[in-house]
């Protein structure tokens, strides 16, 4: 009969072999990661937005503190943060249960330190919100909690609800201070997210990387809805004495704006918000990837 020691070794080997068959080794932004083989093609999104990695690395090198990632999805920002600074504290906020499971598995597989995932969305007050997504894509990057942000029929008919928490409460409960960098990618929900984080923003003055999707047709109902929300968002930023900068991506710089323009250019949807006193310390342009 085999000894307990031999049995343990055999069990551990089987676990390792099973783990390898369910994962893929991938180099992402210069660092090797194990990626769960949940669905074919998931590595692609993790490698997306190459322009963001060198900018993130430059910003993190200049600012100690926590990265707060609102709309973490499957870890597109997480891998960039950890490739740039393995020990950097990271908090991911994500309401999609499928994405949360993937994120937690990814963190455990790679033994990533200082990484917390909170299974909720953020808002300006705590409540249950409708989670709108395309049913064919479990990790839908266009999912939203904002009714009316997209046209009827864009999302599936299945009704799901997720917890939306007040951002400043989450930061306080997580003991996250200071926040060095705040990333927001929430498909139209940035107004409520930033409105719910005003105490933290006023205290820590983080650099904010935020996607604000275009108005598109300003004469349509959706266009008017988006335009009004962007005007309110600009008001929140002005109240915090933050400057709006459009990120022109690799090879370009940062274009300072008084307000969010009415346009339909999806590739011009990425912004940087910085406190007015920190504007001069921001890099003059995007470093090459």
C-alpha positions in Angstrom: 0.0 0.0 0.0 1.3 3.4 -0.9 2.4 5.7 1.9 0.5 8.9 2.7 3.4 10.9 1.6 3.4 9.2 -1.9 -0.4 9.7 -2.1 0.0 13.4 -1.3 2.6 13.8 -4.0 0.4 12.0 -6.5 -2.6 14.2 -5.6 -0.5 17.4 -5.9 0.8 16.3 -9.3 -2.8 15.6 -10.5 -3.9 19.1 -9.3 -1.0 20.7 -11.1 -1.8 18.8 -14.3 -5.4 19.7 -14.1 -4.6 23.4 -13.5 -2.3 23.5 -16.5 -5.0 22.0 -18.7 -7.4 24.7 -17.6 -5.1 27.6 -18.0 -2.8 29.3 -20.6 0.5 31.0 -20.0 0.5 34.4 -21.6 2.9 37.3 -21.6 0.9 40.5 -20.9 2.7 43.8 -21.0 6.0 42.2 -20.3 4.9 39.9 -17.5 3.9 36.3 -17.5 0.4 35.4 -16.3 -1.7 32.3 -16.1 -5.1 33.0 -17.8 -8.1 30.7 -17.0 -9.3 29.0 -20.2 -12.9 29.8 -19.6 -13.7 30.9 -23.1 -11.5 31.1 -26.2 -10.2 34.5 -27.0 -10.2 36.0 -23.5 -6.5 36.8 -23.7 -7.3 39.4 -26.4 -9.2 41.8 -24.1 -6.5 41.4 -21.4 -4.0 42.7 -24.0 -6.2 45.5 -25.2 -5.5 49.2 -24.9 -1.7 49.0 -25.3 -1.5 52.8 -25.2 -2.7 52.7 -21.6 0.1 50.6 -20.1 3.1 53.0 -20.5 0.9 55.9 -19.3 -0.2 53.9 -16.2 3.4 52.9 -15.5 4.5 56.6 -15.6 1.6 57.8 -13.4 2.1 55.1 -10.8 5.9 55.7 -10.6 5.1 59.3 -9.5 2.2 58.6 -7.1 2.2 56.2 -4.1 -1.2 54.8 -3.0 -4.0 52.5 -4.1 -5.4 52.0 -7.6 -9.3 52.0 -7.5 -10.6 50.3 -10.7 -14.3 50.9 -11.2 -15.7 48.7 -13.9 -12.9 46.1 -13.6 -14.5 43.6 -16.0 -12.0 40.7 -16.5 -8.9 42.5 -15.3 -7.8 44.6 -18.3 -6.5 47.3 -15.9 -5.5 44.9 -13.2 -2.9 43.2 -15.5 -1.4 46.6 -16.5 -1.2 47.8 -12.9 0.5 44.6 -11.7 2.8 44.4 -14.7 4.0 48.0 -13.9 4.1 47.6 -10.1 3.5 44.1 -8.7 3.1 45.2 -5.1 0.8 48.1 -5.8 -2.5 47.9 -3.8 -5.4 47.4 -6.2 -9.2 47.4 -5.6 -11.4 46.3 -8.4 -15.1 47.1 -8.4 -17.3 44.9 -10.6 -21.0 44.1 -10.5 -21.0 41.3 -13.1 -20.9 37.9 -11.2 -19.2 36.2 -14.2 -16.4 38.8 -14.3 -16.0 38.7 -10.5 -15.5 34.9 -10.6 -13.0 35.2 -13.4 -11.1 38.0 -11.6 -10.9 36.1 -8.3 -9.7 33.0 -10.2 -7.1 35.0 -12.1 -5.8 36.6 -8.9 -5.6 33.2 -7.1 -3.9 31.4 -10.0 -1.2 34.1 -10.2 -0.9 34.7 -6.5 -1.3 38.4 -7.1 -0.7 40.3 -3.8 -2.6 43.3 -2.6 -5.6 42.7 -4.9 -9.2 43.0 -3.7 -12.3 42.5 -5.8 -15.6 44.0 -4.5 -18.7 42.4 -6.2 -20.8 45.5 -6.6 -21.1 48.6 -8.7 -20.7 52.2 -7.4 -23.2 55.0 -7.4 -24.0 58.2 -5.5 -26.2 56.3 -3.1 -26.7 52.6 -2.1 -29.5 50.8 -3.9 -30.3 47.8 -6.2 -29.9 48.7 -9.9 -30.9 47.0 -13.1 -27.9 45.3 -14.8 -28.2 45.6 -18.5 -26.1 43.3 -20.7 -26.1 41.3 -23.9 -27.0 37.8 -22.9 -24.7 36.1 -25.5 -21.6 37.6 -23.8 -21.1 36.7 -20.1 -18.2 39.2 -19.9 -20.0 42.0 -21.8 -17.8 45.1 -21.8 -20.8 47.2 -22.9 -22.9 46.2 -19.8 -24.5 49.2 -18.0 -26.6 50.1 -15.0 -27.9 53.3 -16.7 -31.4 52.9 -18.2 -31.8 54.9 -21.4 -28.1 55.1 -22.2 -28.5 52.8 -25.2 -31.3 52.2 -27.6 -34.1 49.7 -27.1 -33.1 46.2 -28.1 -29.4 46.7 -27.6 -29.4 44.6 -24.4 -31.1 41.3 -23.8 -34.5 40.9 -22.1 -33.4 39.1 -19.0 -33.8 41.2 -15.9 -30.9 41.1 -13.4 -30.3 43.3 -10.4 -26.9 44.1 -8.7 -25.9 46.0 -5.6 -24.8 49.6 -6.2 -22.9 51.1 -3.3 -22.0 54.7 -2.4 -18.4 55.1 -3.4 -17.1 57.0 -0.4 -18.6 54.3 1.9 -16.8 51.6 0.0 -13.5 53.4 0.2 -13.9 53.9 3.9 -14.9 50.3 4.6 -12.0 49.0 2.5 -9.6 51.2 4.4 -8.2 52.4 1.1 -6.1 55.5 1.5 -4.8 57.3 -0.2 -6.2 56.6 -3.7 -3.5 57.4 -6.1 -5.3 56.6 -9.3 -9.0 56.1 -10.1 -10.0 54.4 -13.3 -13.7 54.5 -14.3 -15.1 52.6 -17.2 -18.8 52.1 -16.5 -20.7 52.6 -19.8 -22.5 55.8 -19.0 -22.5 55.5 -15.2 -19.5 57.8 -14.6 -21.8 60.7 -13.3 -23.1 58.6 -10.4 -19.7 57.0 -9.7 -17.8 60.3 -9.4 -20.7 62.0 -7.5 -20.4 59.2 -5.0 -16.7 59.6 -4.6 -16.4 63.4 -4.0 -15.1 63.1 -0.4 -12.3 60.8 -1.5 -11.5 62.9 -4.5 -11.3 66.1 -2.5 -9.1 64.4 0.1 -6.7 62.4 -2.1 -6.8 64.3 -5.4 -6.2 61.1 -7.5 -5.5 61.2 -11.2 -8.7 60.0 -12.8 -8.7 57.9 -16.1 -12.3 57.9 -17.3 -14.1 56.8 -20.4 -17.0 59.1 -21.4 -18.7 57.8 -24.5 -19.8 60.2 -27.3 -23.1 62.0 -27.5 -23.6 60.7 -31.0 -26.8 62.3 -32.4 -27.4 65.3 -30.1 -30.9 65.7 -31.6 -32.0 62.2 -30.7 -33.5 61.2 -27.3 -30.4 59.2 -26.4 -28.2 62.1 -27.6 -30.0 64.6 -25.4 -29.9 62.2 -22.5 -26.1 61.7 -22.8 -25.5 65.4 -23.4 -27.4 66.4 -20.2 -25.5 63.8 -18.1 -22.1 65.0 -19.5 -22.9 68.6 -18.6 -23.7 67.4 -15.0 -20.5 65.4 -14.9 -18.5 68.5 -16.0 -20.2 70.4 -13.2 -19.1 67.8 -10.6 -15.5 68.0 -11.9 -15.6 71.8 -11.8 -16.8 71.7 -8.2 -13.8 69.6 -7.3 -11.5 72.0 -9.2 -10.6 69.3 -11.7 -9.4 69.9 -15.3 -10.9 67.9 -18.2 -8.2 66.5 -20.6 -9.0 64.5 -23.7 -6.4 61.8 -24.2 -5.2 61.8 -27.8 -3.5 58.4 -27.2 -0.1 57.3 -28.6 1.8 60.1 -30.4 -0.6 62.7 -29.2 -1.0 64.7 -26.0 -3.7 65.8 -23.7 -6.2 68.4 -25.0 -7.7 70.6 -22.2 -11.4 71.1 -22.6 -13.9 73.4 -20.8 -16.7 70.8 -21.3 -17.4 67.5 -23.0 -17.9 68.1 -26.8 -20.8 66.7 -28.8 -19.2 64.2 -31.2 -19.4 60.7 -32.4 -15.7 59.7 -32.2 -15.5 56.5 -30.2 -11.7 56.6 -30.3 -11.7 60.0 -28.5 -13.7 58.7 -25.5 -10.8 58.5 -23.1 -10.2 61.3 -20.7 -7.9 62.2 -17.8 -9.2 64.4 -15.0 -6.6 66.0 -12.7 -6.8 68.6 -10.0 -5.9 72.0 -11.3 -2.9 72.2 -9.0 -1.5 68.9 -10.4 -1.9 69.8 -14.1 1.7 70.9 -14.5 3.0 67.6 -13.1 1.1 65.5 -15.7 3.3 64.1 -18.5 3.1 66.4 -21.6 2.0 63.5 -23.7 1.5 59.7 -24.0 4.7 57.7 -23.8 5.2 55.2 -26.6 4.0 51.6 -25.9 
